[in-house]
Amino acid sequence: MTVSHDDVRFPSTDWRAYRGVLSRRVIAFCVDYLFVALLWIPAAVVVFFLGILTLGFGFLLYPALFAIVAMLYFGVTVGGRSQASPGMAMMGLAIARTDGRPMDFMTAIVHLVIFWIANAFLTPFIVLIGLFTDRGRLLHDFLIGTVTVRRDSYPLRA
């Protein structure tokens, strides 16, 4: 896939673009996981009927259902045109790649999975990392090359 020069937007180097980002990210996280939990309910109903139709094989999706719903949620929203999940958008945040290319579906999912892995091993240190970095970046941001910025400093193309 080629990226046109019109799609390349580097995140701001101005410190004001990152002011208050870490606390907004925490609130956005809570809002997003509330949305994921609400989306999980109809997905669980669908899997129930799928389990009946497949004579029980569909029930094997239940252990991974929350992760599947979360990956689809973040892949579609963060990897979409707004470059932000609904929780991030409510908090006035957007996610940007440090190489200037837009987030895509797969990059958003990898970002989420690395967050889960890092959180499993480093809780609560994952948030503490953001207190000591210049742009409030967390470990998974460094590993995948992303940064979370205030939306007003990172205008999106129409």
Rosetta blueprint (number, residue, H / E / L):
1 M L
2 T L
3 V L
4 S L
5 H L
6 D L
7 D L
8 V L
9 R L
10 F L
11 P L
12 S L
13 T L
14 D L
15 W H
16 R H
17 A H
18 Y H
19 R L
20 G L
21 V H
22 L H
23 S H
24 R H
25 R H
26 V H
27 I H
28 A H
29 F H
30 C H
31 V H
32 D H
33 Y H
34 L H
35 F H
36 V H
37 A H
38 L H
39 L H
40 W H
41 I H
42 P H
43 A H
44 A H
45 V H
46 V H
47 V H
48 F H
49 F H
50 L H
51 G H
52 I H
53 L H
54 T L
55 L L
56 G L
57 F H
58 G H
59 F H
60 L H
61 L H
62 Y H
63 P H
64 A H
65 L H
66 F H
67 A H
68 I H
69 V H
70 A H
71 M H
72 L H
73 Y H
74 F H
75 G H
76 V H
77 T H
78 V L
79 G L
80 G L
81 R L
82 S L
83 Q L
84 A L
85 S L
86 P H
87 G H
88 M H
89 A H
90 M H
91 M L
92 G L
93 L E
94 A E
95 I E
96 A E
97 R E
98 T L
99 D L
100 G L
101 R L
102 P L
103 M L
104 D L
105 F H
106 M H
107 T H
108 A H
109 I H
110 V H
111 H H
112 L H
113 V H
114 I H
115 F H
116 W H
117 I H
118 A H
119 N H
120 A H
121 F H
122 L H
123 T L
124 P L
125 F H
126 I H
127 V H
128 L H
129 I H
130 G H
131 L H
132 F L
133 T L
134 D L
135 R L
136 G L
137 R L
138 L L
139 L H
140 H H
141 D H
142 F H
143 L H
144 I H
145 G L
146 T E
147 V E
148 T E
149 V E
150 R E
151 R H
152 D H
153 S H
154 Y L
155 P L
156 L L
157 R L
158 A L
